[in-house]
């Protein structure tokens, strides 16, 4: 699905955002985390989570919680 479709992000900002999301999904798979559950949990926490502890929201650390 994505191989040829990812060629057309239209802007550099869109391509950058796509790269970030794909990297997070790959990290989730690497650490055996369900990406859907990870994104739901992190998006619910991110508003109240302190910026000094942002590393706790990475898939590697999130999997240990």
Secondary structure as GFF3:
##gff-version 3
##sequence-region A 1 65
A	DSSP	alpha_helix	2	5	.	.	.	ID=ss1
A	DSSP	alpha_helix	12	30	.	.	.	ID=ss2
A	DSSP	alpha_helix	35	45	.	.	.	ID=ss3
A	DSSP	three_ten_helix	51	57	.	.	.	ID=ss4
A	DSSP	alpha_helix	59	64	.	.	.	ID=ss5
###
